[in-house]
């Protein structure tokens, strides 16, 4: 029987085919790996781009609300000078805290005449104690805190107390936030303190029972707007001159937002022009 032997050329051809197939398989795996990495990077980029877009949209919405709140503050300051009836109502405390629900959103407005507040720089101890108790302090705590306020605003300093009072200013209050320099008051929100005290104007002694506050020339005006995209707030102290003009004396930053409105009892503060201003803020 004749024996046959495989051709050497065929063996070499098979080896070359196997090697080529292995190289093609490796190349395919490498391409698939690169595509996988690319898809991961693309997915991360798309997620980051979406987050940037949402952040930009939220920032734009809050900026519009902030402009609307600032414009409404200015409108109320103008109205105090232009509308004597509105000013008289404000001086009687009618607009101390107003809230309103609208189709586009909601708002909280506070308009405080400083004649109804306590002047930190001129109030006597009895009046200071009364205000501090309204801020939540007990009788004893209010008595001690009132002494701290008197000592803080006084230019006189007892040498015996100098070591313990290194951080005490010993000069008139210039900003309500300085009340947080006093240990007994540092935990009380500035929003509450601003509804009780003033560094610009206000009462110096306890009013007699039934005594009404007189006309004011200084007001704290605060507007907070809310919609489904967030909230924004602007607060400032305004002076209203006898000629009807108004000017901003200082801005305030309360930090945390007020509570969202739950009723529409304060919508009357709007007026036609105010409604138009808020409508633009909510657009």
Buried (B, 14 or more C-beta within 10 A) or exposed (E): EEEEEEEEEEEEEEEEEEEEEEEEEEEEEEEEEEEEEEEEEEEEEEEEEEEEEEEEEEEEBBEBBBBBBBBBBBBBBBBBBEBEEBBEBBBEBBBBBBBBBBEEBBBBBBBBBBBBBBBBBBBEEEBBBBBBBBBEBEEEBBBBBBEBBBBBBBEEEEEEEEEEBEEBBEEBBEEBBBBBBBEBBEEBBBBEBBBBBBBBBBBEEBEEEEEEBEEBBBBBBBBBBBBEBBBBBBBBBBBBEEEEEBEBEBEBEBEEBBEBBEEEEBBEBBBEEBEEBBBEBBE
